[in-house]
Amino acid sequence: MWDKPTETSAAARNLRQVLVAYLQRARLVALWPGADGLTIEDILDFYPKAVVAGEVPDWQQLLREHPELEAEIHAWRAGKELR
């Protein structure tokens, strides 16, 4: 299901699942990533724009709802901001 068979922590995989689930609930992406030709990374690239549009939880809300993923949320955000 994931783009690349790289070693990722369970917490990093959980974060991806959480973010994709929020995007799916907001009906911003297909229910089955890959069915529309988009990869998981393509889908996750939508998340910052969806935050700005108020479609999905912002970073502070994510941290409140998923404190166990704090390190992964910060790392993922930093990676998106560097692009």
Buried (B, 14 or more C-beta within 10 A) or exposed (E): EBBEEEEBEEBBEBBBEBBBEBBBEBEBBBEEBBEEEBEBEBBBEBBBEBBEEEBBBEBEEBBEEBEEBEEBBEBBBEEEEEE
